[in-house]
Amino acid sequence: MLYIGFTNTLGKLNIALVQMELKFLEEYLKLNPADASARQRLEHRKDDLASFARHAGHAD
């Protein structure tokens, strides 16, 4: 039997990890504002989080 809530849990974990990475990158860029690769990664992850928000759904 498949635990249908597992999909919801994985989605929540994925979002939490992206949020943690965003916070880390924001703090990192406060100390290293000239790091272009970190700034690019921050913008990419912001787009990912926005995509998660647009396509969010729960399996019931």
C-alpha angles and dihedrals in degrees: 000000000000120000101226094194090064090080090055091049093051091050092051091049091050092052092047091052092050091048091051091049091049092052091048092050092048091053092043091053091052087063097035108031094164095061102113095181092055091048090050091049090050092053091046093051091047088056090049092052091049089051091051089052093050094049100037118139139149129229110228 
